[in-house]
Structures are given as structure tokens and as C-alpha cells.
Amino acid sequence: MNEETIRYYNEHADEFCAGTFYADMRENRERFLRYLKPGQKILDAGCGSGRDTLAFLSAGFQVEAFDASREICRIAAEKTGISVRQQRFEELEGQERYDGIWACASLLHVAAKDLPDVLKRLYRLLKKPGVLYVSFKRGEGERQKDGRYFNDLSEEALCGLLRDAGFLTRESYVSKDVREDRRDECWVNVIAERMQ
């Protein structure tokens, strides 16, 4: 994630979190959680407001969370009651630590040139078998909007990137944005599994 994007989230953290915390992501979470059992460990990767971290904790999962924005981390920690570490995807290290990784609307800020490496980092962090959820705005190409970098992907392109990183796609689907003022935006969602 580039410095300009991080600066945007630091400067607009309160507004951003207020606008996303109550977004209804239950359907996506439920699809993801079908592959997991309560008590297992989930990484909320690019956790934003902490909305999903809180939901996973309430469902009986162990949860770790991180975000690249210092101010977002502060708000998410307040909302969830857990420590939220400030970190970028490109800095992730480790092997076989999580049963599930949830990357909801967060990897879309990783530069296209860095995404293959980041996906391999996420792959290594998963136990065998482990499950990954990712979502991107549907489209093609890199763009800047309101001081933020976005990498938009098609369903085919995202599944291809995940396959190249070693994942097996279990589900892929397109959904409408759940926020009332964004109903015209579509998201590509994939649930993929580490098999080896």
C-alpha cells in the first residue's frame, strides 16, 4: 500500500469507519465461516473499522487483526477490545499460523506488481487446509480515486492470481455493494483454500 493511500485513511479514519462499521457483510462472512469451526484462528487482514473482527470474536473464533493505517488501528482496537497491529500486507511473515484469513476490500490497495508476492505470503500463513476470503471491486486496471490507489480485478483475473499463488478456488461470485449509496458498484468475491 502506498503512502498516499495510508495518509488518506489516517486523515479520514473516523469518517471511513463510521461509513463501513454497520455495512451488512453477514452473507459473505457466513460463506467463509462454513469452512471453519469456532475456536479456530482467523486473521482479519486489513481490518478497517473492526466490524468483521468483532463478528468473528462474537462467533467464538480467535482473531488477530492488522491494518496499514495508524488511525484505523486505533479505532478498530476501541471497537473490538483487542490489540490491532499496524502493518502492511507487504510486511507479512510467517508460516501456517491461521485457519482462515479474511481480506475484505483490503487487498485492492496493494499494487498490481506486488499482489502475486502478497498472495504467496498469505498462502504461507495459512495452515493446511486453510481458507482465504478476498474481495476486489470488479473492473480492470489500476486507478487513483480521492487520494487512494485501487487495483480492480475481474473474477477470472482474481481466480488466476490465486491459482498462481497455489490456492484452489472453492467459491467465486459477484455481489452488489451493501452500502445504500454504492448500490451501483459490484464486488468480486473469492473463497480459496490452501491444499498443500
N, C-alpha and C positions, 0 to 999 in steps of 0.2 A: 504494500500500500504506500502511495507516495505521500510526501509531507503536506502537500496542498489539501489532499483529502482528509488527512488526520487533523489538520488545522480547522477545516470546515466542521468536523464533528466536535472538536474541543470548543469551538465558538458557538455552536448551535445545539449543544448536548441536551439542554433542558427541553427545547422545542422538539427536537427529534424524538427523544424518549417519550414525551407526552403524546406524540402523534402515533407511536408504534406500540406502546405498552399494552393497550387494550385491543389491538388488532387480533381478530379471532383466527388463530392458527391451529385450532384443535384438530381439524381433519388431517392436516399434514403430520402433526405430532402423533396422532393415533396410528397412522400408517407406518410411521417409523418405529413406534413402540411395539408393534406386533412382532418385531424381530428380536425383542429384548425382554428380560424378566426383571421385575422390581428387585432392587438391591445391586444390580449391575452398575457399572461406572460409565457415565456419559460425559463427553467434553462438549460444552457449548462454545463453538469456535467462532469468534466474532459475535459475542452475545448481545450487543446492543443494550437495550433497556433492562435486560434480565428477565423479560417476560417468559421465555421458554425455560430458562434455568429454574425459575420459581415453579413452573408447571411440572417439570421433571422431579424436582425435590418433593413436591406435594404428592407425586405418584409413587414415591418410595425409592427413587434412584439416588445413587451417589453422583454428585455433579461437580465438575470443575469448569470454570469459565474464564475466558480472556477476551480482550478487545484491544485494538490498537490505540484508541483514544483514552487519554488520561481521565477526562471528564465523564465520558461514558462509563468507564470502570467505576468511578466514584458513585454514580447514580445506580448502576446495576448492583453494586455491593449493598447500598442502602435498601434497595427493593428486595433483595434476596436473603440478606443476612449472612452471606458467605464472602470470603475474600475473592476478589476478581483481579486477575493479574493483567498488567498492561504488557501486551506482546503483539507482534505481527506474525502473520502466517509464515513469512519467510524465515522466522527465527525458531520455528518449532523443531524440537529434537526429541529423540527417544524412540523406544520400540515396545509394541504390544502392551500398552498401558490402559486402553479403553475398550469397552464392549461396543460402544456406539459413539459416533461423532456427528454432531448436529451443526451444520454450517448453513444457516438460513439467511439468505440475502446478504452474505458477507464476503464470500469468495469473488463476487462480482467486482470488488475493488482491487483485486490482485491483477497486476499487469499480465497481459496475454503471454508475454515471453517468460514470465515467472510461474505461470499456472501449472505446467507439467511437473516442475520440481516440487511445488507446494502439494500437489495431489499425491506425489510419491511420499512426501513427509507424512501426510495424513494416513496413507496406506500403512506405513511402518508403525504408526502409533496405535493402530487397531490390533486387537487380539485376533486370533483365528478361531472360528469365523467372527468377524466384526462387521458392523453395518455403518454406512455413511449416508447421511442425507445432505443434499446440496440443492440450492436453488439460484437461478440466474434470471434476469429479465430476458424475455425472448426477443431475439434480434440477431444482428450480425455486426461485429466490429467493435472497436474501441471508440470511446467518446468522452467528452467533458461536459458536465452539466452542473450549474450552480456551484462551481468550485470543487466538484468531485469527479474522480475518474471512474468510468464504468466499462466493463468488458461484457458485452451482450452476446449470448450464445443461442444457437438453435438446439433443439432436442437431439438431433443427430450429432452435432459437433460436441456437445457435452458428453454424450454416451461414448463417443470416440476417444475423448481425452481421458475419461475414466478407465476405459478398456486399456489404453496405452499405459496407464499407471498400475495396472494389474487387477482392477476391480471387475466384478461380474455384476452387470445391471440386473436388479430384481424388479424394479418398477420405474417407469418414466411416464410423466404425464404433464399436461399443460393446465394451469389454473389461472383464474382471474384474480387480480389484486383484491384483498378483502377490505381495504380501506375505501370508504364511500367516495372520496374524491379522486380515486385512482382506478375506478372500475374498468377503464379502457385499457389498462396495462395488463399484460399477460406474463406469467412466470413459467419457466421450465423447471420441473422438479424431478430429481432422480434419487432413488434409494439403491445403493450399490453395496456389495459385500466383498470383504477380503476373504479369499478362499485358501490361499497358500501361505 
